[in-house]
Amino acid sequence: MSTSNNERQPTLISLFSGAGGLDIGLERAGFHTVTATDFDANCVNTLQTVQDLAIPVRGKPGLRHLDGTRLIHASAEELKASDLRPEGATSKWRPDVLAGGPPCQPFSSAGRQKGIEDPRGKLFLEFVSLAEQLKPRLILFENVRGLVTAKTPDGEPGGVLRLIRQSFEEIGYATRFKLLNAADFGSAQRRIRLFMFAARDRSLPHFPEPTHGKDAGGMLASDLKPWVSLGEFLSAQPAANPEDIVVPTGSLVDELADLAPGTGVKSRGIVEANRPSGHWGYRQDRFLADLSLPARTIRAATTPDWIRTEDGTLRRLTWRECAALQGFPREWEIQGTLAAKFRQIGNAVQADMAEKLGLMLKTSIDRNKRSSPVSAPWPAEFQKWMAYTAMEHQTNGKHRAAARELREKVG
């Protein structure tokens, strides 16, 4: 590891690292990644390629991403604390931060939302187990916002999140949870994710305050900058590589031709008790982006939103543009097939958001203020959403279960 000065860099252990979005942000905030792990071979190949490229850390002269980082290709269930510590370190060694986001598909609206019943939904317990063994000073946990109302097998909305908080508290960590939108921190993407800070023997960090906001007819608070739009973002990007460009063909040309920006082709509605005409939405693969707003959430699919260029041509956002919206440096060579690239990009933590969180963690570490923290109360909106979900499930739960069973039967 090369450094430009004699300052000690706080240490990071990265779990479920994926293509490295969280690590990019935390390294920009000043952390050194001791170990990064993932079970996906494409992700580990991406991290290895990046390490070999020695990509400079923005704003940190002399530092390179993943410099000296141990890269481990393994599932979380296979890992022990000794695998994650620096070579030669004793069991007393503690990382400053343990960070990661267990697979979100069990709780995501883009998946089947089986939650804790999906084996992947229990991987947070491996995260907790490794935290108990390593005893990091601070923890950063990330997941989809669907986790806020995810149900335990007994049907309690919010039960999974309560279980996660209880699991960390049982090993001595106080927690603080919040939903944050990457667009509110300067990203050209409306990406809302759930974050948790946890502390064991020091003050529980607070989350960063937004720097940007939606300008609703000039009503934006004076101390906030307006959101960065997708149009602004794309105008600052290099021209798309011709081989990356996808244009509509066949019947799709007519389906997309008359769409207004910010709309899409409607999906078939699911009939529900309180929606007899169907609960419709836009098809994710047939949505035309509104260039005056930040992009919608980048998904882990090969069908990103369509955009209409200045000459009226329709094309999809390219994988490189999606990677840039996620905060990946252009030099970050994501490995694998096109589908594997989109999957790694869509599953990543937005790097600029991660940097803001990392700065809050680093401030706490630098202050080194010892205390016995207690968990923060749930945000008021969490309680409201949990109650609404319980009421809505009581009304439409049977219809949804029947529709889900039918989908599974037909494949």
C-alpha positions in Angstrom: 0.0 0.0 0.0 1.5 3.4 -1.1 0.6 6.6 0.7 1.6 10.2 0.2 2.0 11.0 3.9 2.4 9.3 7.2 -1.3 9.5 8.2 -2.8 6.2 9.3 -5.7 5.2 7.0 -8.6 3.7 8.8 -9.2 0.1 7.8 -12.1 -1.5 6.0 -13.2 -5.1 5.6 -15.6 -5.4 2.6 -18.2 -8.2 2.5 -20.5 -8.9 -0.5 -18.2 -6.5 -2.4 -19.6 -7.0 -5.9 -17.9 -4.9 -8.5 -16.6 -2.5 -5.8 -19.0 0.4 -5.7 -19.0 0.7 -1.9 -15.3 0.3 -1.8 -14.7 3.1 -4.3 -16.7 5.5 -2.1 -15.1 4.4 1.2 -11.6 4.6 -0.3 -12.3 8.1 -1.6 -13.4 9.0 2.0 -9.9 7.8 3.2 -10.3 4.1 4.0 -7.9 1.3 3.1 -9.6 -1.9 2.1 -7.8 -4.7 3.8 -9.9 -7.5 2.4 -12.8 -7.6 -0.2 -14.9 -10.7 -0.8 -17.6 -12.0 -3.1 -18.9 -15.4 -4.2 -19.5 -14.3 -7.8 -16.4 -15.1 -10.0 -17.2 -12.2 -12.4 -17.1 -9.7 -9.4 -13.8 -11.1 -8.1 -12.4 -10.9 -11.7 -13.5 -7.3 -11.9 -11.8 -6.5 -8.6 -8.6 -8.3 -9.6 -8.5 -6.4 -12.9 -9.0 -3.1 -11.2 -6.3 -3.9 -8.7 -3.9 -4.7 -11.5 -4.8 -1.4 -13.3 -3.8 0.6 -10.2 -6.5 3.2 -10.7 -5.9 6.4 -8.7 -8.3 7.3 -5.9 -10.0 10.6 -6.7 -8.8 13.3 -4.4 -6.2 11.1 -2.7 -2.8 11.8 -4.4 -0.5 8.7 -4.4 -3.3 6.3 -3.5 -4.6 3.5 -5.7 -7.9 1.6 -5.5 -7.6 -1.8 -3.8 -3.9 -1.3 -3.4 -2.7 -4.3 -1.3 -6.2 -5.6 -0.8 -6.7 -9.3 -0.3 -9.3 -10.5 -2.7 -11.3 -13.6 -1.7 -13.6 -15.6 -3.9 -15.9 -17.3 -1.4 -19.4 -17.3 -0.1 -20.0 -15.6 3.3 -20.9 -18.9 4.9 -17.4 -20.2 4.1 -15.5 -17.2 5.7 -14.0 -16.9 9.2 -12.6 -13.9 10.8 -9.0 -15.2 10.4 -9.6 -15.2 6.6 -10.3 -11.5 6.7 -7.6 -10.1 9.0 -4.3 -8.8 7.6 -1.7 -11.5 7.2 0.1 -12.1 10.5 -2.6 -10.2 12.5 -3.7 -11.7 15.9 -7.3 -12.3 16.9 -7.1 -8.9 18.8 -6.9 -7.0 15.5 -10.1 -5.0 14.8 -11.1 -3.3 11.5 -12.3 0.3 11.8 -15.3 -0.5 9.6 -17.0 -3.7 8.4 -19.2 -2.9 5.4 -21.4 -4.7 2.9 -24.8 -5.3 1.5 -26.1 -8.9 1.6 -28.0 -9.9 -1.6 -31.1 -7.7 -1.9 -33.1 -9.8 -4.4 -35.2 -11.5 -1.7 -36.5 -8.0 -0.6 -36.4 -6.0 -3.9 -39.4 -5.0 -5.9 -37.4 -6.2 -8.9 -37.4 -9.8 -7.5 -40.1 -12.2 -6.2 -39.8 -10.7 -2.7 -39.6 -14.1 -0.9 -37.7 -12.3 1.9 -36.4 -14.3 4.8 -37.8 -17.5 3.2 -35.3 -17.2 0.4 -31.9 -18.7 1.5 -30.2 -15.4 0.3 -32.4 -13.5 2.7 -30.6 -15.1 5.7 -27.1 -14.0 4.6 -27.3 -11.1 6.9 -26.9 -13.6 9.7 -23.4 -14.4 8.2 -22.7 -10.7 8.2 -23.7 -10.6 11.9 -21.6 -13.6 12.7 -18.5 -12.1 11.1 -19.1 -8.8 12.9 -19.2 -10.7 16.2 -15.9 -12.4 15.5 -14.1 -9.3 14.1 -15.6 -6.7 16.5 -15.3 -3.7 14.1 -15.4 -0.3 15.6 -18.2 0.7 13.2 -20.5 -1.1 10.7 -22.1 0.0 7.5 -24.9 -2.1 6.1 -26.8 -1.4 2.9 -29.9 -2.9 1.3 -33.0 -2.1 -0.7 -35.8 0.0 0.7 -38.1 -3.0 0.5 -36.4 -4.3 3.6 -38.2 -1.7 5.6 -41.5 -3.5 5.2 -40.2 -7.0 4.5 -42.2 -9.6 6.4 -41.0 -12.5 8.6 -42.7 -15.9 8.1 -45.4 -14.9 10.6 -46.5 -12.1 8.2 -45.3 -9.1 10.3 -44.3 -6.2 8.0 -41.0 -4.8 9.2 -40.3 -8.0 11.0 -37.1 -8.7 9.1 -35.7 -5.2 9.8 -36.5 -5.7 13.5 -34.8 -9.0 13.4 -31.7 -7.4 11.8 -31.6 -4.7 14.5 -32.1 -7.3 17.3 -29.3 -9.5 15.9 -26.8 -6.6 15.9 -27.9 -5.5 19.4 -27.4 -9.0 20.7 -23.7 -8.9 19.8 -23.3 -5.4 21.4 -24.0 -3.0 18.6 -26.3 0.0 18.7 -27.9 0.8 15.3 -29.2 3.7 13.3 -31.2 3.2 10.1 -32.2 5.6 7.3 -33.4 5.7 3.7 -31.2 7.9 1.5 -31.7 9.0 -2.1 -28.4 9.2 -4.1 -29.9 12.1 -6.1 -30.0 14.2 -2.9 -26.2 13.9 -2.7 -25.3 15.0 -6.2 -25.8 11.8 -8.2 -27.7 11.9 -11.5 -29.8 8.9 -10.3 -32.9 8.6 -8.1 -31.7 5.6 -6.2 -33.2 5.1 -2.7 -31.5 2.6 -0.5 -31.6 1.6 3.2 -28.4 2.2 5.2 -27.5 1.2 8.7 -24.7 2.6 10.9 -23.8 0.5 14.0 -21.3 1.2 16.8 -20.1 -0.8 19.7 -18.0 1.4 21.9 -18.1 4.9 20.4 -20.7 7.5 19.5 -23.2 6.3 16.9 -22.6 8.3 13.7 -25.3 10.4 12.1 -26.2 10.2 8.5 -25.1 13.0 6.1 -27.5 15.9 5.3 -28.7 16.2 1.7 -26.8 18.6 -0.5 -29.3 18.6 -3.4 -33.0 18.5 -3.8 -35.8 18.4 -6.3 -36.6 21.9 -7.6 -40.4 22.0 -7.6 -41.3 25.2 -9.3 -38.6 27.3 -7.6 -39.5 26.0 -4.1 -36.1 24.4 -3.5 -34.5 25.4 -0.2 -31.8 28.0 -0.7 -29.1 25.9 0.9 -29.6 23.0 -1.5 -28.4 22.6 -5.1 -31.0 21.4 -7.6 -30.8 17.7 -8.6 -28.4 16.8 -11.4 -30.5 15.7 -14.4 -29.8 12.7 -16.6 -29.5 15.2 -19.5 -26.8 17.2 -17.8 -25.0 14.0 -16.9 -25.0 12.6 -20.4 -23.9 15.9 -21.9 -20.7 15.6 -19.8 -20.0 11.9 -20.8 -17.9 10.8 -23.8 -19.9 9.8 -26.9 -21.3 6.3 -26.5 -19.3 3.5 -28.2 -21.2 2.4 -31.3 -20.9 -1.3 -30.3 -22.6 -0.6 -27.0 -25.7 1.1 -28.5 -29.0 -0.7 -28.7 -31.9 0.8 -30.8 -35.5 -0.5 -31.0 -36.4 -2.9 -33.7 -39.6 -4.6 -34.9 -42.8 -3.9 -33.0 -40.8 -2.1 -30.3 -40.4 0.9 -32.7 -44.1 1.6 -32.7 -44.6 0.8 -29.0 -42.0 3.5 -28.0 -42.7 6.0 -30.7 -45.3 8.1 -28.9 -44.2 7.7 -25.3 -43.8 10.9 -23.4 -40.6 11.2 -21.3 -41.0 9.7 -17.9 -43.6 7.2 -19.1 -43.5 3.7 -20.5 -45.6 0.9 -22.0 -48.1 -0.3 -19.4 -48.0 -3.8 -17.9 -51.0 -5.9 -17.5 -52.8 -5.1 -14.3 -53.1 -7.5 -11.4 -56.7 -7.6 -10.1 -56.8 -6.9 -6.3 -59.5 -6.6 -3.8 -59.4 -2.8 -3.8 -58.3 -2.5 -7.4 -60.9 -4.5 -9.5 -59.7 -2.9 -12.7 -56.1 -4.1 -12.0 -53.0 -2.8 -10.3 -51.0 -1.7 -13.4 -47.5 -0.3 -13.8 -44.9 0.5 -16.5 -42.9 -2.3 -18.0 -39.4 -2.0 -16.8 -37.9 -2.8 -20.2 -40.1 -0.3 -22.1 -39.6 3.0 -20.2 -38.5 6.3 -21.7 -36.3 8.3 -19.4 -37.1 11.9 -18.6 -33.8 13.8 -19.3 -34.9 16.7 -17.1 -34.7 14.5 -14.0 -32.1 12.2 -12.5 -32.2 8.7 -14.0 -34.4 6.1 -12.5 -32.7 3.4 -10.4 -30.2 1.5 -12.4 -31.3 -2.1 -12.4 -29.3 -5.4 -12.7 -30.8 -6.1 -16.1 -29.7 -5.8 -19.7 -32.8 -3.6 -20.4 -32.0 -0.1 -19.0 -34.2 2.8 -19.8 -34.6 4.3 -23.3 -33.5 7.8 -24.0 -34.5 10.1 -26.9 -31.4 11.9 -28.3 -31.5 15.5 -29.7 -32.1 14.2 -33.2 -35.1 12.2 -32.1 -33.3 8.8 -32.2 -34.3 6.3 -29.5 -31.6 4.1 -27.8 -31.0 2.5 -24.5 -28.6 3.8 -21.9 -25.3 1.8 -22.5 -23.7 -0.3 -19.8 -20.9 2.2 -19.6 -23.3 5.1 -19.0 -25.1 3.0 -16.3 -21.7 2.3 -14.7 -20.9 6.0 -14.7 -24.3 6.8 -13.1 -23.4 4.3 -10.4 -20.2 6.3 -9.8 -17.7 3.9 -11.3 -14.6 5.6 -12.8 -14.4 5.1 -16.5 -11.1 3.1 -16.0 -13.0 0.5 -13.9 -13.0 -2.5 -16.3 -16.1 -4.6 -15.3 -15.6 -8.2 -16.4 -17.9 -10.8 -17.8 -20.6 -11.0 -20.4 -22.9 -8.1 -21.1 -25.5 -9.6 -18.7 -22.8 -10.1 -16.0 -21.7 -6.4 -16.4 -25.2 -5.1 -16.0 -25.8 -7.4 -13.0 -22.7 -6.1 -11.3 -23.5 -2.5 -12.1 -27.1 -2.7 -11.0 -26.3 -4.5 -7.7 -23.6 -2.0 -6.7 -23.8 0.7 -4.1 -23.7 4.1 -5.7 -20.1 5.2 -5.2 -20.7 8.9 -4.6 -23.3 8.1 -2.0 -20.9 5.7 -0.4 -18.2 8.4 -0.2 -20.6 10.7 1.7 -21.3 7.9 4.2 -17.6 7.1 4.5 -16.8 10.7 5.5 -19.3 10.4 8.4 -17.7 7.1 9.5 -14.2 8.6 9.2 -15.2 11.6 11.3 -16.4 9.3 14.0 -13.1 7.3 13.9 -11.0 10.4 13.9 -12.7 11.8 16.9 -12.2 8.5 18.8 -14.9 9.5 21.3 -15.6 6.4 23.4 -19.1 5.9 24.7 -21.8 3.3 25.2 -24.3 4.0 22.4 -27.9 3.0 22.3 -29.9 2.3 19.1 -31.7 5.3 17.5 -35.5 5.1 17.2 -37.0 4.0 13.9 -37.5 7.0 11.5 -41.1 8.1 11.7 -41.8 7.1 8.1 -40.7 3.5 8.8 -43.4 3.1 11.3 -46.0 4.6 8.9 -44.9 2.3 6.0 -45.0 -0.8 8.2 -48.5 0.0 9.4 -49.7 0.8 5.8 -48.2 -2.5 4.5 -49.9 -4.5 7.2 -53.3 -2.9 6.3 -52.7 -3.3 2.5 -51.6 -6.9 2.9 -54.8 -7.7 4.9 -56.8 -6.3 1.9 -54.9 -7.7 -1.0 -52.7 -10.5 0.4 -54.8 -13.4 -0.8 -55.0 -12.0 -4.3 -51.3 -11.5 -4.5 -50.5 -15.0 -3.1 -52.8 -16.5 -5.8 -51.2 -14.5 -8.5 -47.7 -15.5 -7.3 -48.7 -19.2 -7.3 -50.0 -18.8 -10.9 -46.8 -17.2 -12.1 -44.7 -19.9 -10.5 -46.8 -22.6 -12.1 -46.4 -21.1 -15.6 -42.7 -20.4 -15.0 
